Amino acid sequence: MSSVGSMGQKRPPEPGWSSLPLPSVKTVPTTPAMNAPQVGARTKHRLPEFGVQLNIVHVAHCERAQIVLDQQQLAWGTIYELARGVTRGIWTFEDMTEHRLCQLKGSNVQAAWKVAAVIKDEMGPSSAMRAPSEIWLEYDREQLAIVENKGRGLGTMGDWEGKENWYGGKIQQVARIVKAGSSFKLELEKPEIRRSHRFARFLGSRRILHIRVPANLKYDTEVPKFLESSKFVLCGRVFVPFHAKEGSVYLFETNENIDRQTNPGDGDGHRLTLHGFVQWHNPLRLNSKQPISKWSTRWALGLSTSVPTIKFAPENIFFIDDQYTGDWGEGEHPVEKIMTDGCGFISGAALTAIMRAIQYPSRPTAVQGRIAGAKGMWVLHPDPEYQVADGPPKIWIRNSQNKINCGPLHKVDAAHRIFDLVAPSRVTGPSRLSRDTLVNLAHNDAPTGILKELMVDGLHNEVRQLTEWNGPDSMLVVWRAVERAGRVVICRLRRRIAGQARAFGLGQLRPNEELGDEIDDDDDDDDVTLDRPPAASDPRSRNPHSGQPTSLHESILELLQAGFHPLKLDPLFCKLQNVVTLVLDDYVKNCHIPVKESLEAYIIPDPYGVLEEGQIHFRSLQLITDPESGTRMDIITGPVLVWRNPTRLPSDVQKVTAVSRPKLASYPDVIVFPVKGERSLASYLGGGDYDGDTDVLVWSKNLVENFNTTPLCVAPVDLRNDFEQEVEHLLDFDRRVSKLSDKEAQTAFQKVLLLGLAETKCGLYSSFHDAAVYEHGYGSIKAVRLAYMFTTCLDASKTGLRVKHHVFEADRTSCGSCKPYYKVAALKKSGYPREDSPLLKRMSSSSFILDDLVDEGNRLRDEFVKKYSSLRSSLPRALDRDAHLTSPYTSASYRATQAVHVGFQGLQANLTVAKKHVDKAYQDWLRAIAMQKSASSSGRSSDPKEQQIQKAVQYFARRPSFQDVLFFSEEELKSIMASYAYTLSQSFGFSVAFTELCAIKARVRGGVLFEDKFAQVMNIPNNVLRALTQTHDSVDD
């Protein structure tokens, strides 16, 4: 069965998961047909079709309206927008008259954007002036690729419809599940260009629907039942769930129709059944020995954010064995004995081709990615024969990397032979300590005084850059500090490049490893929150009426860029105070303390075997400057610390020796671990491996010299007794469902696909472990057990293990009722916890490192906040009006008065009308800000106070109605109104006319105008700041 991602290859369907044959993939007939064929009676040797006999849930569907929609043959983006309005209660299917739908004919770019205007009868002559939106252009590109049916969506086929090196799957269609009486419903959100993954490229973005389960429904036991038993109808098309993880459920469009006819011209004939999709991705028969839970998690491989790069010929894909420790006998090796776990080889020609495809400045040493059924890291092959840049690309897949048996490579779909790039090898630094790591370092004899010094130095450095305002170029330093604190430019860029940030080597190196990285979002402000809503730094996140950015940090940047000074503009002073407070609170709450002599990089196993046990190798392509001596080096040598976050066990941080090995010189920007020893070094670090783990490398003498490594903390021998151990395999599942009815069997299979909805209690056990560490000690038997409970819960989706109910209740009773002092103290503004906060009592009389650091942080916080407030009190002029901003109004008033003296009333009449308009907006604004903020407001229902403020802003933005001729120009009118608003109130002025006030200031200060797309990527390099701050011949501000 071919699709947007297939290459038109026709091949026999794979058999089922056992020796019993399963139905073949059904091909939708080319002649129109109502609904999919019904499944016949069950036979002894035939399992039911997947995903057909499920409960029908209408996302947005109407039988009568569907007839009209089919007749008009509207573009999918247009239909989606119509459906979105229905799900959100903006209009109904009754509003979709034939007359209105006729106006929506045409491609996505021609029609989808005007859906709301047409349905509401608000189309005007100016509507045609709109520039085409990229989202609708992308829908059209994908649709043409789907109909073409040559696999263009998979990438590697060059330019397409005006896009260089185009590939598909970038559009996210998201629905949010909400409570609807005793059941649930789905509300569609606006489609966005975000990230791309293999499934979306193969099927087409329009065929994937992503359901988000909000936090308030995360623990509702009815939600999984609803999703597991249902198929969802969106305007006659049927979407069936196939995977779930981290509060997200993924659905794809099958070949079934409800109340509509198959439309071959729309690409309907290339759709798959759920069974066909299963056989394409993870053939049941070929993977029948897997536990059913592990089989289910393998769907995440196709959902990883990735960029297609190069296609390998079947004969150039090789499968090789792993390297193992030498002291293991017969039987399957434990993962800690696999010295190359998750890391294979790739030829220099392939790395060069990837470099050219992504346009890297140099060839990476290693790449993280997905190919066929394999995942992990691939490093440059050690044989010089395969290191050359020319020749056919080749890749070697280790057994530990191969998660899915796809079948003979010369028979599989071409999509499986494309290397889907996740990220290249690179280095970030300096690294920051976390709370877990601080506890580990203190437990292993790192002096508390040293850790406090690191915190004080880091905090002073960040706050100093935000609050030193005296120099001629001081505002440049402040601008850079605010940008860095809010990660503004990188967030803007990540949004612009739509999910390709990691592949391009941007942003943080690692995602949140406590949540896993099978499916990640770009963007992480680098939490792995799937497909999160637009970041505050999204260039579109701007008030459409006042122009003020919704992001605090961006508002400050634009005020600074316009030429304002915090001591001369009260709103800027207050906003900057908020940023300083956020920085301080982050330090106190999370203890993210930077270590100058540190970095983070991917780890790989020694390709030559030249490192001894306890040795590592790291060479950087860019010279590293020693902060103490100023010397520069490219190779780290001597005693170092290595760890992988999170560090839950005393042995999760290891002290090793960094050495120089000339043979490893061709492997820069990765940390090379030895393949010698009793077990892999990676396995000491929180049970890590080499499939994409990033480790921290620290060579700070103050930390390393005093550190003493703890012997390996092994799991309690009876840990498995705390978990339900009935792990079902595919063959067992086969036998079980063969005794069920068709509907029961299909529902059972859906439960398997959506095992990721099960609550793993991972977050709770993280808190339990924190409590045990605080109360009993980091190395206590109780803390070690709970650390392993946490890591076992992390892997629960793969292993199928679930904590026994009585065990969980006992752990919650023991560790879940009270909080450590540092967690309570970090959240309050004063130096003492509230009396009503139940606190844990430590068994030890010694102080706890996080208590000490939080107390020190709170002291520093209070000191800095007090110091900041004193900056304004020392300069009363902060509350004065800025003459530059009042000038347009005062000048207009003077001109109007002068005109009256010579008998001309027109200017004064115009000014009076404009002032009345602004005065009304001001009174509305004053009433709005006096309202109490609603305690029940949420992100989905805007606070009534905020709604009233925005109404005032919107009213201000309207052009006043002038009875007579307007004698001021339109531009003058905007400036005059903004200036008058500012004279009434600084806060009001910037609330309703932010952009215009900034423009007024910039013009007076000699600002240079440039287009917004340049501003979106503007930054100030650190070396430029250093040069400016060190010169003494700068002009006066």
Disulfide bonds with the S-S distance in Angstrom:
none
